Amino acid sequence: MQIRSFLLPIMLATSVSFVACSSSDDEKDAKPVEAVETSHADMSAKAHSEMSEKSDAMSEEMATEEDMKKESSQSEKHLSYYIGFNVSSSIKASDSFTLVLDQAITGLLDGANGVESSVSAEQLQAADALLRAQFEEKQAAAEAETEEKEVMAPSEELKMAEQHLSYYIGFNISSSIIASKSFELDTDSSIEGLTDGANGVESKVTPEQLEAADAELRAQFEAKQAELNKEQMAQQQEAQKAAMAQAEAAKVDGLAFLEANKAKEGVMTTDSGLQYSVITKGDASSAMPSPADSVKVHYHGTLTNGTVFDSSVNRGEPISFPLNGVISGWTEGLQLMQVGDTFRFFIPSELAYGARSTGMIPANSVLIFDVELLGINAE
């Protein structure tokens, strides 16, 4: 659920240094952490853009859910307090609307507990439109140096809009941080910060404490990331070993299959190792393709275990291709056929895709094709 309005810069831009500054070289599809924009003069648009991009890059690379269950550290409490304080104090300073504190707290707790938002996208959109109109009217009155006009909407409707927007702010803060796994949100500290900021009291977290919290959490993140990278490397190595073992086993099985298959009645073997049998013969006077020809065929391809990996027959549509543009087993085999013939080819892996896997075809696979030569395409 997102707001697109004049209130967006006030409410949704991140102001959390640790969340925004940690980065990774890997690109992930993660939702960026969304908090509330600080009103400090040194937060420029350029800095905010850079911080948001870095937040996107690291949001899915944080500690696992099990790691997040530990008791909040002092650094996490400081950061959580700062988020809440900055939200409410920034809104109070902007005078864009009145934050309904109890609704913001309810939203924050709901988001932290993973429950569904009680404010719908439609309610949020209506609240935003109403408050925007109210804000613009006040701005116009201030610019004209006249008394403010009568409020456009009934007071109860305005109060409901402020409640919906306040709930959303709290909900969006906690749910976004929980989803990003950037750090463990301490809801008590965030609520305390929200309350202090709304009441205009001085922040209990100093800039020095916030900087120290940022440094500590960054160090924790980097340590966890290093461990995660180590685990991923080990997993990749194990996967590569397993793939190599599987490919070697497939090669042994393929050789055994071809050895047994060549002894079967009707199976012929060429010098290259290609095996084939004739299923049906067409007109003996029909043409045979040359390597430079393009042909039209119907085919049905399976592995030796019967798994179908490709079939123009199943698709109900034949295919045309140049003989010099396919696997060598096909190039050789189709030159043995006449138009109207149907052959079964048993193609060794070295005449197919070799030691690389392709789609549904594992590495070192022997391929079996039933091929009907429908015609030789005209130049």
C-alpha positions as CSV (number, residue, x, y, z in Angstrom):
1,M,0.0,0.0,0.0
2,Q,1.6,3.3,-1.1
3,I,0.6,6.9,-1.0
4,R,1.3,9.2,-4.0
5,S,0.7,12.7,-2.8
6,F,2.2,15.9,-1.3
7,L,2.4,14.0,2.0
8,L,4.7,11.4,0.6
9,P,8.0,13.2,1.2
10,I,7.0,14.0,4.8
11,M,6.0,10.5,5.7
12,L,7.8,7.8,3.7
13,A,11.4,8.8,3.0
14,T,14.0,6.9,5.1
15,S,16.0,8.7,7.7
16,V,17.7,5.7,9.3
17,S,21.4,5.8,8.6
18,F,22.2,2.1,9.2
19,V,19.3,0.9,7.2
20,A,20.2,3.2,4.3
21,C,24.0,3.1,4.3
22,S,24.7,-0.7,4.3
23,S,25.1,-2.0,0.8
24,S,25.8,-5.1,-1.3
25,D,27.1,-6.0,-4.7
26,D,24.2,-8.4,-5.4
27,E,21.0,-7.1,-6.8
28,K,17.8,-8.4,-5.1
29,D,14.1,-7.9,-5.5
30,A,13.6,-6.5,-2.0
31,K,11.2,-4.0,-0.8
32,P,13.2,-0.9,0.5
33,V,12.9,0.1,4.0
34,E,10.4,3.0,4.4
35,A,10.4,5.2,7.4
36,V,9.9,9.0,7.7
37,E,11.9,11.9,6.3
38,T,13.9,14.0,8.7
39,S,13.4,17.7,8.6
40,H,17.1,18.4,9.1
41,A,18.5,20.8,6.6
42,D,21.5,18.6,5.6
43,M,19.3,15.8,4.2
44,S,19.4,16.7,0.6
45,A,17.5,15.1,-2.3
46,K,20.7,13.6,-3.7
47,A,21.6,12.0,-0.4
48,H,18.1,10.6,0.0
49,S,18.3,9.1,-3.5
50,E,21.7,7.4,-2.9
51,M,20.5,6.1,0.5
52,S,17.3,4.6,-1.0
53,E,19.3,2.8,-3.7
54,K,21.7,1.3,-1.1
55,S,18.7,0.3,1.0
56,D,17.3,-1.6,-2.0
57,A,20.5,-3.5,-2.5
58,M,21.0,-4.8,1.1
59,S,17.4,-5.4,2.2
60,E,17.3,-9.1,1.5
61,E,20.8,-9.9,2.6
62,M,20.3,-9.5,6.4
63,A,20.2,-12.0,9.2
64,T,17.7,-14.9,9.0
65,E,14.4,-15.0,10.8
66,E,16.0,-17.1,13.6
67,D,18.7,-14.6,14.1
68,M,16.1,-11.8,14.4
69,K,14.4,-13.6,17.4
70,K,17.2,-12.6,19.8
71,E,16.6,-9.9,22.4
72,S,17.0,-6.4,21.1
73,S,20.4,-4.9,21.6
74,Q,20.9,-1.4,23.0
75,S,21.8,-0.2,19.5
76,E,18.6,-1.6,18.1
77,K,16.6,0.2,20.9
78,H,18.4,3.4,20.1
79,L,17.7,3.1,16.4
80,S,14.0,2.1,17.0
81,Y,13.5,5.1,19.3
82,Y,15.1,7.4,16.7
83,I,12.7,6.1,14.0
84,G,9.6,6.7,16.1
85,F,10.9,10.1,17.3
86,N,11.8,11.3,13.9
87,V,8.4,10.3,12.4
88,S,6.3,12.2,14.9
89,S,8.6,15.2,15.3
90,S,8.9,15.6,11.6
91,I,5.1,15.5,11.1
92,K,4.6,17.9,14.0
93,A,7.2,20.3,12.5
94,S,5.6,20.1,9.0
95,D,2.1,21.0,10.3
96,S,0.7,19.0,7.4
97,F,-1.8,17.2,9.6
98,T,-2.3,16.2,13.2
99,L,-0.8,12.8,14.1
100,V,-3.2,10.6,16.0
101,L,-0.7,9.0,18.3
102,D,-2.7,6.0,19.5
103,Q,-3.5,5.1,15.9
104,A,0.1,5.3,14.9
105,I,1.1,3.0,17.8
106,T,-1.7,0.5,16.8
107,G,-0.4,0.5,13.2
108,L,3.2,0.1,14.4
109,L,2.3,-3.0,16.5
110,D,0.1,-4.5,13.8
111,G,2.9,-4.2,11.3
112,A,5.4,-5.7,13.7
113,N,3.1,-8.6,14.5
114,G,2.5,-9.4,10.8
115,V,-1.3,-8.8,10.9
116,E,-3.2,-7.4,8.0
117,S,-3.6,-3.7,7.9
118,S,-7.0,-2.5,9.2
119,V,-6.8,0.5,6.8
120,S,-7.5,-0.3,3.2
121,A,-5.9,1.2,0.2
122,E,-9.2,2.9,-0.7
123,Q,-9.5,4.4,2.8
124,L,-5.9,5.6,2.7
125,Q,-6.5,7.2,-0.7
126,A,-9.6,9.0,0.5
127,A,-7.9,10.2,3.6
128,D,-5.0,11.5,1.6
129,A,-7.2,13.4,-0.8
130,L,-9.2,15.0,2.1
131,L,-6.1,16.1,4.0
132,R,-4.4,17.3,0.9
133,A,-7.4,19.6,0.1
134,Q,-7.4,20.8,3.7
135,F,-3.6,21.5,3.6
136,E,-3.8,23.3,0.3
137,E,-6.7,25.5,1.6
138,K,-4.7,26.5,4.6
139,Q,-1.7,27.2,2.5
140,A,-3.7,29.4,0.2
141,A,-5.2,31.3,3.1
142,A,-1.7,31.8,4.6
143,E,-0.3,33.1,1.3
144,A,-3.2,35.5,0.9
145,E,-2.7,36.6,4.6
146,T,-6.4,36.1,5.2
147,E,-8.3,34.1,7.7
148,E,-8.6,30.5,6.9
149,K,-11.8,29.5,5.1
150,E,-14.2,27.2,6.6
151,V,-13.0,23.6,6.7
152,M,-14.1,21.7,3.5
153,A,-15.2,18.5,5.3
154,P,-17.1,17.7,8.5
155,S,-14.8,17.5,11.5
156,E,-15.6,13.8,12.1
157,E,-14.6,13.0,8.5
158,L,-11.3,14.9,9.0
159,K,-10.6,13.1,12.3
160,M,-11.2,9.8,10.6
161,A,-8.8,10.7,7.8
162,E,-6.1,11.6,10.3
163,Q,-6.7,8.4,12.1
164,H,-6.3,6.3,8.9
165,L,-3.2,8.2,7.9
166,S,-1.6,7.9,11.4
167,Y,-2.3,4.2,11.5
168,Y,-0.7,3.7,8.1
169,I,2.4,5.6,9.1
170,G,3.0,3.3,12.1
171,F,2.0,0.2,10.1
172,N,4.3,1.0,7.2
173,I,7.3,1.7,9.4
174,S,7.3,-1.6,11.3
175,S,6.1,-3.8,8.5
176,S,8.7,-2.5,6.1
177,I,11.5,-2.9,8.6
178,I,10.4,-6.4,9.5
179,A,10.1,-7.4,5.8
180,S,13.5,-6.0,5.0
181,K,15.2,-7.9,8.0
182,S,17.6,-5.0,8.3
183,F,17.5,-5.1,12.1
184,E,15.2,-6.1,14.9
185,L,12.7,-3.4,15.6
186,D,12.1,-2.7,19.3
187,T,8.5,-1.7,19.3
188,D,8.6,-0.3,22.9
189,S,11.4,2.0,22.0
190,S,9.7,3.1,18.7
191,I,6.5,3.8,20.6
192,E,8.4,5.8,23.2
193,G,10.1,7.8,20.3
194,L,6.7,8.4,18.6
195,T,5.3,9.7,21.9
196,D,8.3,12.0,22.7
197,G,8.3,13.4,19.2
198,A,4.6,14.1,19.2
199,N,4.8,15.8,22.6
200,G,7.7,18.0,21.5
201,V,10.1,16.7,24.1
202,E,13.9,16.4,23.5
203,S,15.1,13.2,22.0
204,K,16.5,10.7,24.5
205,V,18.9,9.4,21.9
206,T,21.8,11.6,21.1
207,P,23.5,11.9,17.7
208,E,26.5,10.2,19.2
209,Q,24.4,7.3,20.4
210,L,22.8,7.0,17.0
211,E,26.1,7.0,15.3
212,A,27.5,4.3,17.6
213,A,24.3,2.2,17.1
214,D,24.7,2.6,13.3
215,A,28.4,1.5,13.5
216,E,27.6,-1.6,15.7
217,L,24.7,-2.7,13.6
218,R,26.7,-2.2,10.4
219,A,29.5,-4.4,11.9
220,Q,27.0,-7.1,12.8
221,F,25.5,-7.0,9.3
222,E,29.0,-7.3,7.7
223,A,29.9,-10.3,9.9
224,K,26.6,-12.0,9.2
225,Q,27.0,-11.3,5.5
226,A,30.5,-12.7,5.5
227,E,29.2,-15.9,7.2
228,L,26.3,-16.1,4.7
229,N,28.7,-15.7,1.8
230,K,30.8,-18.5,3.2
231,E,27.8,-20.8,3.6
232,Q,26.6,-19.9,0.0
233,M,30.1,-20.7,-1.4
234,A,30.1,-24.0,0.4
235,Q,26.6,-24.8,-0.9
236,Q,27.7,-23.9,-4.5
237,Q,30.7,-26.1,-4.2
238,E,28.6,-29.0,-3.0
239,A,26.0,-28.4,-5.8
240,Q,28.9,-28.4,-8.4
241,K,30.2,-31.6,-7.0
242,A,26.7,-33.2,-7.1
243,A,26.2,-32.0,-10.6
244,M,29.6,-33.4,-11.7
245,A,28.8,-36.7,-10.1
246,Q,25.4,-36.8,-11.7
247,A,26.9,-36.0,-15.1
248,E,29.5,-38.7,-14.8
249,A,26.8,-41.2,-13.8
250,A,24.7,-40.1,-16.8
251,K,27.7,-40.7,-19.1
252,V,28.2,-44.2,-17.7
253,D,24.5,-45.0,-18.0
254,G,24.4,-43.6,-21.5
255,L,27.3,-45.7,-22.7
256,A,25.6,-48.8,-21.2
257,F,22.3,-47.9,-22.9
258,L,23.9,-47.5,-26.3
259,E,26.0,-50.7,-25.9
260,A,22.9,-52.7,-25.2
261,N,20.8,-50.9,-27.8
262,K,23.1,-51.5,-30.7
263,A,22.6,-55.2,-30.4
264,K,18.8,-54.9,-30.8
265,E,17.3,-56.1,-34.1
266,G,16.9,-53.3,-36.6
267,V,19.3,-50.9,-34.9
268,M,22.1,-49.6,-37.1
269,T,25.2,-47.7,-35.9
270,T,27.2,-45.2,-38.0
271,D,30.9,-44.5,-37.7
272,S,30.2,-41.5,-35.5
273,G,28.3,-43.6,-33.0
274,L,24.8,-42.4,-34.0
275,Q,22.3,-45.2,-33.8
276,Y,19.0,-45.4,-35.7
277,S,16.2,-47.7,-36.7
278,V,13.6,-47.3,-39.4
279,I,10.0,-47.0,-38.2
280,T,8.3,-46.4,-41.6
281,K,9.7,-46.0,-45.1
282,G,8.2,-43.5,-47.6
283,D,8.5,-43.5,-51.4
284,A,11.9,-45.0,-52.4
285,S,12.2,-42.4,-55.1
286,S,11.8,-39.5,-52.8
287,A,14.7,-37.0,-52.3
288,M,17.2,-37.0,-49.6
289,P,18.4,-33.8,-47.9
290,S,21.9,-32.5,-48.2
291,P,23.8,-30.6,-45.4
292,A,22.9,-27.2,-47.0
293,D,19.2,-27.9,-47.2
294,S,16.4,-26.7,-44.9
295,V,13.9,-29.4,-43.9
296,K,10.4,-29.7,-42.5
297,V,9.9,-32.4,-39.8
298,H,7.7,-33.7,-37.1
299,Y,9.6,-35.1,-34.1
300,H,9.2,-36.5,-30.6
301,G,12.1,-36.3,-28.2
302,T,12.7,-38.3,-25.0
303,L,15.4,-39.3,-22.6
304,T,16.3,-42.9,-22.1
305,N,14.0,-43.1,-19.1
306,G,11.0,-42.0,-21.3
307,T,10.8,-38.4,-20.1
308,V,9.5,-36.2,-23.0
309,F,11.6,-33.0,-23.2
310,D,10.4,-31.7,-26.6
311,S,7.8,-32.7,-29.2
312,S,6.4,-31.0,-32.2
313,V,3.9,-33.8,-32.3
314,N,2.5,-32.9,-28.9
315,R,2.4,-29.2,-30.0
316,G,0.6,-30.2,-33.2
317,E,2.9,-28.1,-35.4
318,P,5.9,-29.3,-37.5
319,I,9.1,-27.3,-37.6
320,S,11.5,-26.2,-40.3
321,F,15.2,-25.6,-39.8
322,P,18.5,-25.7,-41.8
323,L,20.4,-29.0,-41.3
324,N,23.6,-27.1,-40.5
325,G,21.8,-25.3,-37.6
326,V,21.0,-28.2,-35.3
327,I,22.9,-30.8,-33.2
328,S,25.2,-32.9,-35.2
329,G,23.2,-36.1,-34.5
330,W,20.3,-34.6,-36.4
331,T,22.5,-33.2,-39.2
332,E,23.9,-36.6,-39.8
333,G,20.7,-38.6,-39.2
334,L,18.4,-36.7,-41.5
335,Q,20.7,-37.1,-44.4
336,L,20.1,-40.8,-44.1
337,M,16.3,-40.3,-44.7
338,Q,14.1,-39.7,-47.7
339,V,11.0,-37.5,-47.6
340,G,8.2,-39.6,-46.1
341,D,10.5,-41.7,-43.9
342,T,10.1,-41.9,-40.1
343,F,13.3,-42.9,-38.2
344,R,14.1,-43.3,-34.6
345,F,17.5,-41.8,-33.6
346,F,19.5,-42.8,-30.6
347,I,21.9,-39.9,-30.3
348,P,25.0,-40.1,-28.0
349,S,25.6,-37.1,-25.8
350,E,28.7,-36.1,-27.8
351,L,26.5,-35.7,-30.9
352,A,23.9,-33.7,-28.8
353,Y,24.6,-31.3,-26.0
354,G,27.6,-33.0,-24.4
355,A,28.5,-32.3,-20.8
356,R,26.2,-29.3,-20.4
357,S,22.6,-29.4,-19.3
358,T,20.0,-27.7,-21.5
359,G,16.4,-27.1,-20.3
360,M,15.0,-30.5,-19.3
361,I,18.0,-32.3,-20.7
362,P,20.7,-33.2,-18.1
363,A,24.4,-33.2,-18.9
364,N,25.7,-36.2,-20.9
365,S,22.3,-37.4,-21.8
366,V,21.6,-39.8,-24.7
367,L,18.6,-38.5,-26.6
368,I,16.0,-40.5,-28.5
369,F,14.1,-38.9,-31.3
370,D,11.3,-40.2,-33.5
371,V,11.6,-38.0,-36.6
372,E,9.3,-37.9,-39.7
373,L,10.8,-36.1,-42.7
374,L,7.9,-34.2,-44.2
375,G,9.8,-32.3,-46.9
376,I,12.8,-30.4,-48.1
377,N,12.1,-26.7,-48.3
378,A,12.6,-24.9,-51.5
379,E,15.4,-22.3,-51.8
